[in-house]
């Protein structure tokens, strides 16, 4: 199996979708993903050139889900590293339990609570290594899709601390002296919400793609993929109402503020379809039903209420 996966040419098409309710080997529920041709091309360039693909776009536009979709279609292993403000580059490689090793060494030297069969294990420094997402991807026997999610949340120096690992697909475990070299260079997808600028040295090593907001037609297709048994009339009416709200938010905020996203549309439609169609179609023609699913700040609610008040007057 390993030889077959290594030798075959990997190419992402965006055409192979999970069945409703299908889960991956970890039990995670899988969802359809409909990329446009430009995004498909960007993924395949990253695969061919073995370069990380940096994805930017509005929050909720599907940057993270792309990594799951690529792994599903290509039948590859998947590793995800979700970045926080406190995340350090080292966390993605490995962590070493120095305290655990010191405790066991003290127990061993004192002859307490240590079985003879445990001595080889606690004498080996590798015992105290826990691999991070990059470490697991490098050590995997099969090709892996590696997601580094929201890299701009971390410290400004964080991306530069990964240059060697992403460039040369290797790193040193200082405590053991082992050099970990990737058995298969992973397909690396990195997402950013543009909260801060990324260093030039890091950007030079990446391919880049901006994930555009889907077209009107593509939004309809996305909803139909997620909810295949739903009436086309309801899908079209909900997408039209959603796009009307999005355009109103664009006029209010320009291009700077947050607008309703694809992920919020999916959540909103999931609520709408749980009610009788006639009832929801009537609501969609009037006030926005269930606005709390779409409007996530008081300013957005205030602007919406002001628009509704102006219409009624």
C-alpha positions as CSV (number, residue, x, y, z in Angstrom):
1,X,0.0,0.0,0.0
2,X,2.8,2.4,0.9
3,X,4.5,1.9,-2.4
4,X,1.3,2.5,-4.3
5,X,0.5,5.7,-2.5
6,X,4.1,7.0,-2.9
7,X,4.4,6.3,-6.6
8,X,1.0,7.5,-7.8
9,X,0.8,11.1,-8.9
10,X,-1.5,13.0,-6.5
11,X,-4.0,15.4,-8.1
12,X,-6.9,17.1,-6.5
13,X,-10.1,17.5,-8.5
14,X,-12.7,18.7,-6.0
15,X,-15.2,16.3,-7.5
16,X,-15.0,13.5,-5.0
17,X,-17.4,14.3,-2.1
18,X,-18.3,12.3,1.0
19,X,-21.7,10.8,1.3
20,X,-24.2,12.3,3.8
21,X,-23.2,11.3,7.3
22,X,-19.9,9.8,6.3
23,X,-17.1,10.0,8.8
24,X,-13.3,9.7,8.6
25,X,-11.2,7.1,10.4
26,X,-11.1,9.4,13.5
27,X,-14.9,9.6,13.7
28,X,-15.0,13.2,12.4
29,X,-18.1,14.0,10.3
30,X,-17.2,14.9,6.7
31,X,-18.9,17.6,4.7
32,X,-19.0,18.4,1.0
33,X,-16.6,21.0,-0.4
34,X,-17.0,22.8,-3.7
35,X,-13.8,24.6,-4.7
36,X,-13.6,26.7,-7.9
37,X,-11.1,26.0,-10.6
38,X,-8.5,28.5,-9.4
39,X,-8.4,27.0,-5.9
40,X,-8.1,23.5,-7.4
41,X,-5.2,24.7,-9.5
42,X,-3.5,26.3,-6.4
43,X,-3.7,23.0,-4.5
44,X,-2.2,21.0,-7.3
45,X,0.6,23.5,-7.8
46,X,1.4,23.2,-4.1
47,X,1.5,19.4,-4.5
48,X,3.7,19.5,-7.6
49,X,6.2,22.1,-6.2
50,X,6.1,20.7,-2.6
51,X,5.5,24.1,-1.2
52,X,3.2,25.2,1.6
53,X,0.0,26.8,0.3
54,X,-1.0,29.9,2.3
55,X,-4.8,30.5,2.2
56,X,-6.3,33.8,3.0
57,X,-10.0,35.0,2.8
58,X,-12.9,36.1,4.8
59,X,-13.5,34.2,8.1
60,X,-15.9,31.3,7.4
61,X,-15.2,31.1,3.7
62,X,-13.9,27.5,3.9
63,X,-10.1,27.8,4.2
64,X,-9.9,25.2,6.9
65,X,-12.4,22.8,5.3
66,X,-10.3,22.6,2.2
67,X,-7.6,20.7,4.0
68,X,-10.1,18.1,5.1
69,X,-11.5,17.9,1.5
70,X,-8.0,17.3,0.0
71,X,-7.2,14.6,2.5
72,X,-10.5,12.9,1.9
73,X,-10.3,12.9,-1.9
74,X,-6.7,11.8,-2.1
75,X,-7.1,9.2,0.6
76,X,-4.3,10.6,2.7
77,X,-3.5,10.8,6.4
78,X,-4.5,14.1,8.0
79,X,-2.8,16.1,10.8
80,X,-4.1,19.5,12.1
81,X,-2.3,22.1,14.2
82,X,-4.7,24.8,15.5
83,X,-2.7,27.8,16.4
84,X,-3.3,30.0,19.5
85,X,-1.8,33.2,20.7
86,X,0.4,31.2,23.1
87,X,1.5,28.6,20.5
88,X,5.3,28.2,19.9
89,X,6.9,26.6,16.9
90,X,8.4,23.9,19.0
91,X,4.9,22.7,19.9
92,X,4.3,21.5,16.4
93,X,7.5,19.4,16.4
94,X,7.5,17.7,19.7
95,X,7.4,18.3,23.5
96,X,9.7,16.6,26.0
97,X,8.6,15.7,29.5
98,X,11.7,16.7,31.5
99,X,9.8,16.6,34.8
100,X,8.6,13.0,34.1
101,X,12.1,11.9,33.2
102,X,13.5,13.5,36.3
103,X,10.9,11.8,38.5
104,X,11.5,8.4,37.0
105,X,15.2,8.8,37.3
106,X,14.9,9.6,41.0
107,X,12.7,6.6,41.6
108,X,15.1,4.4,39.7
109,X,18.1,5.6,41.6
110,X,16.3,5.1,45.0
111,X,15.0,1.7,44.0
112,X,11.4,2.6,44.7
113,X,8.3,1.8,42.7
114,X,10.2,0.7,39.6
115,X,9.7,-2.8,38.2
116,X,12.7,-4.4,36.5
117,X,10.9,-4.6,33.2
118,X,10.3,-0.8,33.3
119,X,14.0,0.0,33.5
120,X,14.7,-0.2,29.7
121,X,11.7,2.0,29.0
122,X,12.5,4.8,31.5
123,X,16.2,4.6,30.6
124,X,15.4,5.5,27.0
125,X,15.0,9.3,26.5
126,X,12.7,8.7,23.5
127,X,10.1,7.5,26.1
128,X,9.5,11.2,27.1
129,X,9.0,12.6,23.6
130,X,5.4,13.5,22.5
131,X,5.1,14.3,18.8
132,X,3.3,17.4,17.6
133,X,1.4,17.7,14.3
134,X,4.5,18.3,12.2
135,X,6.4,15.5,13.9
136,X,3.6,13.1,13.3
137,X,3.3,14.1,9.7
138,X,7.0,13.7,9.1
139,X,7.1,10.3,10.8
140,X,4.0,9.0,9.0
141,X,4.5,5.9,6.8
142,X,2.1,7.4,4.3
143,X,1.7,10.9,2.6
144,X,-0.1,13.3,4.9
145,X,-2.1,16.5,4.5
146,X,-0.9,18.9,7.2
147,X,-3.1,21.8,8.2
148,X,-1.6,24.8,10.1
149,X,-4.7,26.7,11.0
150,X,-4.8,30.5,11.7
151,X,-1.1,31.0,11.7
152,X,-1.5,34.8,12.2
153,X,-2.8,34.2,15.8
154,X,0.7,33.4,17.0
155,X,3.6,35.7,17.8
156,X,5.1,37.6,14.8
157,X,8.3,35.4,14.9
158,X,6.4,32.2,14.9
159,X,6.4,31.7,11.1
160,X,10.1,32.3,10.8
161,X,10.7,29.7,13.5
162,X,9.3,27.1,11.1
163,X,11.4,27.9,8.0
164,X,13.9,25.0,8.2
165,X,11.2,22.5,9.0
166,X,9.0,23.6,6.1
167,X,11.9,24.0,3.7
168,X,13.9,20.9,4.4
169,X,11.3,18.7,6.1
170,X,13.5,17.8,9.0
171,X,14.2,18.8,12.6
172,X,16.4,17.8,15.5
173,X,15.2,16.3,18.8
174,X,17.8,18.0,21.0
175,X,17.2,15.7,24.0
176,X,17.8,12.5,22.1
177,X,20.0,13.6,19.3
178,X,17.6,12.1,16.7
179,X,17.2,13.9,13.4
180,X,13.6,13.5,12.2
181,X,13.4,13.5,8.4
182,X,10.0,13.4,6.7
183,X,9.4,9.9,5.2
184,X,7.0,11.7,2.8
185,X,7.0,15.5,2.5
186,X,3.5,16.5,3.6
187,X,1.0,18.6,1.6
188,X,1.0,21.7,3.8
189,X,-2.0,24.0,3.9
190,X,-1.7,27.1,6.0
191,X,-4.7,29.5,6.8
192,X,-4.6,33.1,7.8
193,X,-7.3,35.6,8.6
194,X,-4.9,38.5,8.0
195,X,-4.9,39.6,11.6
196,X,-1.3,40.5,11.3
197,X,1.3,40.6,8.5
198,X,3.5,37.6,8.0
199,X,7.3,37.8,7.6
200,X,8.7,38.1,4.0
201,X,11.1,35.2,4.5
202,X,8.1,33.0,5.3
203,X,6.0,34.3,2.4
204,X,8.8,33.6,-0.1
205,X,8.6,29.9,0.8
206,X,4.8,29.7,0.2
207,X,2.4,29.6,-2.6
208,X,-0.5,32.0,-2.1
209,X,-4.3,31.9,-2.8
210,X,-7.1,34.2,-1.8
211,X,-10.3,32.2,-1.3
212,X,-13.0,34.3,-2.9
213,X,-16.5,34.4,-1.6
214,X,-18.6,32.0,-3.6
215,X,-20.8,33.2,-6.5
216,X,-24.6,33.2,-6.2
217,X,-24.8,30.0,-8.2
218,X,-22.0,28.3,-6.2
219,X,-23.8,29.2,-2.9
220,X,-26.9,27.4,-4.1
221,X,-24.8,24.4,-5.1
222,X,-23.2,24.4,-1.6
223,X,-26.5,24.4,0.1
224,X,-27.8,21.6,-2.2
225,X,-24.7,19.5,-1.4
226,X,-25.2,19.9,2.3
227,X,-28.9,19.4,2.3
228,X,-29.7,17.4,-0.9
229,X,-33.4,16.6,-0.1
230,X,-34.4,20.3,0.4
231,X,-36.8,22.0,-2.0
232,X,-35.0,24.2,-4.6
233,X,-37.6,27.0,-3.9
234,X,-36.5,27.2,-0.3
235,X,-32.8,27.0,-1.2
236,X,-33.1,29.9,-3.7
237,X,-35.2,32.0,-1.5
238,X,-32.8,31.6,1.5
239,X,-29.7,32.3,-0.6
240,X,-31.4,35.4,-2.1
241,X,-32.2,36.7,1.4
242,X,-28.7,35.9,2.6
243,X,-27.1,37.8,-0.3
244,X,-29.4,40.8,0.3
245,X,-28.2,40.9,3.9
246,X,-24.6,40.6,2.9
247,X,-25.0,43.4,0.4
248,X,-26.6,45.6,3.1
249,X,-23.7,44.9,5.4
250,X,-21.2,45.7,2.6
251,X,-22.9,49.1,2.1
252,X,-22.8,49.8,5.9
253,X,-19.2,48.7,6.4
254,X,-17.5,48.9,3.1
255,X,-14.9,46.2,2.6
256,X,-13.4,46.5,6.1
257,X,-16.0,45.0,8.4
258,X,-17.1,41.4,8.8
259,X,-19.9,40.2,6.6
260,X,-22.0,37.1,6.9
261,X,-20.0,34.1,5.7
262,X,-20.6,30.8,4.0
263,X,-20.4,28.8,7.2
264,X,-23.1,31.0,8.8
265,X,-25.3,30.5,5.8
266,X,-25.0,26.7,6.3
267,X,-25.9,27.0,10.0
268,X,-28.8,29.4,9.2
269,X,-30.2,27.2,6.5
270,X,-30.0,24.2,8.8
271,X,-32.4,26.0,11.1
272,X,-34.7,27.2,8.3
273,X,-35.2,23.7,6.9
274,X,-36.4,22.4,10.2
275,X,-39.6,24.3,9.8
276,X,-42.5,24.0,7.3
277,X,-41.5,25.4,3.9
278,X,-44.5,27.6,3.5
279,X,-43.9,29.2,6.9
280,X,-40.2,29.9,6.2
281,X,-40.9,31.2,2.7
282,X,-43.3,33.7,4.2
283,X,-40.8,34.7,6.9
284,X,-38.0,35.2,4.3
285,X,-40.2,37.7,2.5
286,X,-40.5,39.8,5.6
287,X,-38.2,40.3,8.6
288,X,-35.0,38.3,8.7
289,X,-35.8,35.0,10.5
290,X,-33.4,33.9,13.2
291,X,-31.1,36.9,12.9
292,X,-28.9,35.8,15.8
293,X,-27.5,33.0,13.6
294,X,-26.1,35.6,11.1
295,X,-25.7,38.8,13.0
296,X,-22.9,38.4,15.6
297,X,-22.5,41.9,17.1
298,X,-24.7,44.5,18.6
299,X,-23.7,47.0,15.8
300,X,-24.9,44.6,13.2
301,X,-28.2,44.1,15.0
302,X,-28.6,47.9,15.5
303,X,-28.0,48.5,11.8
304,X,-30.5,45.8,10.8
305,X,-33.2,47.2,13.1
306,X,-32.6,50.7,11.8
307,X,-33.1,49.4,8.2
308,X,-36.2,47.5,9.1
309,X,-37.6,50.6,10.9
310,X,-36.9,52.8,7.8
311,X,-38.7,50.3,5.6
312,X,-41.8,50.2,7.9
313,X,-42.0,54.0,7.9
